[in-house]
Amino acid sequence: MNRRVLLAALGLLAAAGIGEASLRYGCRPSPGLARFLFYCQLSTARWSYLAGHRDILITGDEPPRPGPRDHGNDYIEQPETDRPAFDRLAAPYRVVTNEEGYRERPFRPKAAPARWRILALGDSITFGRGVERDDRFTDRLHAALGPQVDVLNLGVPGCTSECMAQVFARHAWLEPDLVILQTTPNDPDYSLWRLAKRHPEIAVGVRLFRGVTRSRTLLDLMYLFAGNRPEKLFEREVAAAGRRYRPSLMQVFAACRRRGTALVVLDLPVADGHRYARPLAGLCRENADVCLGVLTVDFDSPERWLPDWERVSARLRGQPDWVSATARDMRIEESALAPAFPYRYLFQDICHPNAVANLIIAGQLRSFLQAHWGALRMGRRGSTALKESARP
């Protein structure tokens, strides 16, 4: 009897192994299933990264503080090889920081009252992770607007909305006329992590989910019965993060109101088209006296902003990218995974725009400011300067 049970158990294990291998190596997933498999990988990789880098959860809500590495330091940032292809950069890039620890030229008081100053608040996207400094959208915008407009980049890798509020409070002495506030994916990530730390049952669920993601059979069954649940939870997570960081964001709007500073929300999609702007867009509507509006960056029509887009896109498509590497790592066909990322060739990974995308962002920002120049503190000589410099 025991022998029969043992043989039956071995037979079931063998059948399960064959089924697992056939699903993993011999079955082409549908685009919907491929998208689901990716989001499972993304969720587990992100949680594992935060678990191994708990210092980020401390510094994510705080601006950088000058240290030995930050005093005008010049170094090469190397790719993080321990991260999956969709969450790491393929090539090193140069970083030069100023005396305050930001990737920017030295901060100075305004040269003259007539000179316009724009501050960009954001995370690693604004910081320009993976691109050279001159290729960032802030530097492109600075060059396009001319000498009468000063654009300063206060982006901080890993920064949350609370961090941005502190950055703005610390550097209000720079006297900006306009603040660009970038929506950040860090808010929902950090909110979920802290929630899990406060509620052990969530952490247990996360560990169980990690175990499930090791089996293609279990993942296929999960998708069959529950659909793409990780993606369905996206809007709920963004809304929860919006409630968590609302007080910090309100501080930014209140500070802009006190100082007579205009503000624009920069709504950037990530490579799969998801956006994080809904909470900030609501705050912008509530504070219309200081918020000019939400600039929803459009990557669907790049040829409008880049006349040579056909040549540029051909060059980008001819290079191996993170989607190809991700498909190999997941052992699925690239053609099945590719539809999940409509903007793959404008991104270096799932969320960081490349140099071409930064150029598009700068062009749309310039157009937005030109359209709203009259609302930018009419009556100041700077308004005329901005209008003239922003003219295409």
N, C-alpha and C positions, 0 to 999 in steps of 0.2 A: 504493500500500500504506500509506504513512504517512498519507495522507488518510483512508483507511478506519479506521485505528487511532484517529486523532484523532476522527473522527465517532463511533466506537464508545465512546470514552472520554467524549465529551461526552454521548452518550445515556445512559451509565451514571450520570454525574453528575446529569443531569436527572431520571432515574428515582429516584435516591437522594434528591434534593431534594424531589420530589413526595411520595415515601414519608414522608420526615421531616416535611413540612408536614402531611400527612394524619394522621399519628400525633399530632403535637403539637397540631393545631387541630381536627381533625375526628373523632377517635376517643376515646370516653369510656373511661377506664381502669377496670378492676375495682377494688373496694376494696383487694384485696391488692396490685395493681400500684401504686395510688395511694400506699399506705403505703410501698412500696419506693422509689418516686420521691422521697417526702419524706425518707426516711432517707439517701438519696444526697445530697440537697441539704443536709441537716443535717450530714452528715459533712464535706463539702467546705467548707461555711461555717465550721464550727468550726475546722477545720485552718487555713483561710485567716486567721481571726481571730487564732489563736495565733501564726501566722507573722508577722503584722503587729504583734503586741503582745508581743514577747519579754520585756518587763519583767514581765509577769504571771507568767511561768514562774520568775522570781526571787522575786517577792514572794508568790506563791501558797503557798509553804512557810514563810513568815515572818509574824508578826503585825505590825500597823501600828506605825510609830514616830512619835511626835509630831513635827509639822512646823509651819511657819507657818500652814498651812490647818487644822490640827487643834485649835488652842487655842480651844475654844468657838466654832468657826466656824459660821456660819449661811448656807447657800447653797441654790440650787435646782439639783437634778440634772436635766440635760436629756436627752431621749432621744438615743440614738446612731443617727443617720439612715443611717450607712454599713453598718448590719447588716440582715439580712433580717427580714421581718415576724415570723417565729417566734422571733427571738432579740433583739428589741428592745422597749422599752417605748413605749407610744403617747403617754404624757403625762408632763410633768415632775412632780417631787415634792420636798418640802423635806427637807433633811438638816441637823441640828444635832449637832455632835460635842463631846465633852467634852475635858478636858485630856489624856487618854490617846489621843485619836484615834478613840474609839468613838462610835457613835450612841446615846448613853445620857446620863443625868444624871451629874453628877460622882460619882466613886467615893469612898466614905467607909468607914471601919471600921464594924463592926457597932455599932448603937446600944446593944444590950444582949445578954447571952448568950442570953436567951429568944427573941430575934427570929430567925426563920428566914430563910435566904438561899438563893436558887436562882440559879445561873449557867447561862446558855444559850450553848453553844459551837456555832458553825456558820459557814456561808458567807453569800452574798448573800441566801439564803432566810431565814435567821434575822435578818440585818441588816435585812431588809424592803425589798428593792429594789423600787421602784415604788409603795410604800404609805406613807401618813403614819405617823409614829411611834406615835401612839395606836392605830392599827389593827393593829399587829403582834401576833402571838400572845403574845409575852412581855408586852407592855403590857396586853393583854386579861386574861392570866392574873394579872398583878400586881393589877389592879383587882378581879378576882373573888375572890382569896384574902384580901384584906383587909389591914389595917395591920400585922399581925403577921408577914407574909411579904413579903420583899423579893425581887423578880425582876429580875435584871440581864442585859442583852443584850450579849454579847461577840461578836456575829456580824461577820465580816470578808468583804467581797466577794472572791471568788476564792480563799478559804481552802481548803487541803487538810487532811487529818487531821494531817499534821505541823505545820501552822500552828496548828491547834486545840490540839495538845499544848503548843506554845510559849506560846500565849495563856494556857492554864490555869496553866502553871508561873510565868509572869510575874505573874499576878494571884491566886496562892494566898493572898496576904495578905487577900483579901476574905472568907476563911473560909466558903466555901459549905457548906451542909448537904446540898445536892443539886446535881448537875450534869446538865443536859440536853444530850446529845451528838447533834447532827443528822448523819444520813448525808449525804454530799456527792457530787454528780456530778463535782466537780472532780478527784477522785482518778483515775478511769480516763482522763479527758481528758489530764491532765498526764503520767500514766504512759506513755500511748501516744506522746505527743509526744517525751518524752525517749528512749523506745526508738527512735523513728524517727531521732532525731539521732545516736544511737550506731551505728545500722545503716543505712548509705546505701542498701542495697537496698530497705528499707522506704520511704524517702523517694521513691525512684524509682517504686515501686508507687503511692504516693499521688499523684504527679504524673500517672501514667498514668490513675488512677481519675478525677482531675479532668477529664482530657481526655475520657474516656468519658461523663461526666455531661453534657457539652455536646450529646450526640446522643441524642435520644429513641429512635431506632432501635436503637442499641447498648444502651441501658438496657433496652428491651423484650426484646431477645435475652438479655441477662444474666439478667433475671428469669425468662425462659422456661426457661433451662437450669440456673440456679443457685439460683433462689428468692430470698428476701429475705436475702441473705448479711449485709449490715450489721447487721440485727437479730439474726441467728443468732449473731453474734460477741459480742453484748452481755454475756451471762453470763460468757464467757471473759475479757472485758476487765475486768469488775467483780472477778472472782476474782484476776486478775493484780494489779490495783490493791490489793486487800486484802492480798496478800503483800508488796507494796512498802511499804505504810504500816502494817503490823502492829506493828513496833517502836515507832512513835510512839503508836499507840493503846494499846499495852501500858503506855506511860509514864503515860497518863491513868488507866488502871485501877489501876496501882501507886500513883500519887499519891493517888487516892481511898482506897485501902486504908490507906495510912499516916496519912491525916488523918481517917479515920472518916467519909468523905463517901459518901453514896449516889449512884448514877448510873442514869440511864434513857436508853436509845437511842431517838431519835425517827426513825421510819421513815416518810418522806414520799414518796409517789409523785410523778412528774412528770405532765404533762398527758396523756401517752399510756398511763399506767398502769405504766410501768417503775419498778422500785424498786432501790435500791443498798445494801440493808441486810444482805445475806447475810454478808459478812465480819464486820461489827460484831455481828450477831446471834450468830455463832459465838463471838466473844470474850466476849459477854455471858454465854453459857452456861458458858464456861470460868471466868468470874470472878463466879459467882453470889453470892459473899459480899458483893460491893459493888454488883453490877448488879441492880436490881429487875426488869428485863425490857425487852422491846422494845415500845414503843407503835407499833403499825401503824395509822397514821392512815387512817380509812375515809371516803372521799369518795363511796361508793356510796349512802349513806343520809343525805344532808344534812338531810332533814326531821326526823331524830331530834334534831339539834342546833340547828336553826333552825325554830321553829314556823311562821314566816311564809315558809317556803321557796318556796311556790308564787308568792307575790308577788315575792320577790327574784329567783327564776329567770326569771320573765317579763320583769322589767326587764333582766336580763343578756342574755337571748336577743334582746331588742329592740335591742341595740347592736351596731354592727360590731365584729368582733374579729379577732384575729391569724390565726385559721384562715381566715376569709374573705379576708383580705389575702394569705395564703400561697397559697391556691388561685388567686387572680388572678395572682400572680407566676409560679406554675408553669403557668398556662394550662390548668388542669383544673377540672372541675366541683367546687364546694364539697361537694355531696352525696356525691361519690366519696371525698373526703378526710376528711370529718367523722368517719366511724366510727373512724378511727385515734386520735381524741382523746376518750375518754369523759368527761374532766374539763375540757373546753375552757373552759366558762363559769366555772370556779373559778380560772383561771390568766390571767395577763397576757401570757404567752408560753409557750414549751414547758416551762419549769421554775419560774417564780416565781408563787407563789399570790397571788391578789388579796385585798382586804380581807375579803371574805365567807369565803374559804377560811381565812384567818388566824383568824377568829372560830370556825370549826369546829375548827381545831387546838387553840385555847385551851380549848374546851369538852371535848374529849377528853383533853387533858392534866389538866384539873381533875378529871375523873372517874377517871383513872388514879391520880392522887395520893391521892384519897380512898380508893380501893380498897387502896392500899399504905401508908397512913399508919402502920399498926402496925409495918411493917418499917423505917420511917424513924427509926432510932435511938430505939427505945422507952426510956422512962424519962426522956427530956428533956422539959422543960416545953414546948418547941417542938412536940413531937408532938401534944399536946393542942390547941395553937393552930392547927396545920395542919389537924387533923381538924375543928375547929369552923368554921374559915374556909372549908374546902373543901366543907362540907355544902351540897347543892343547896337 
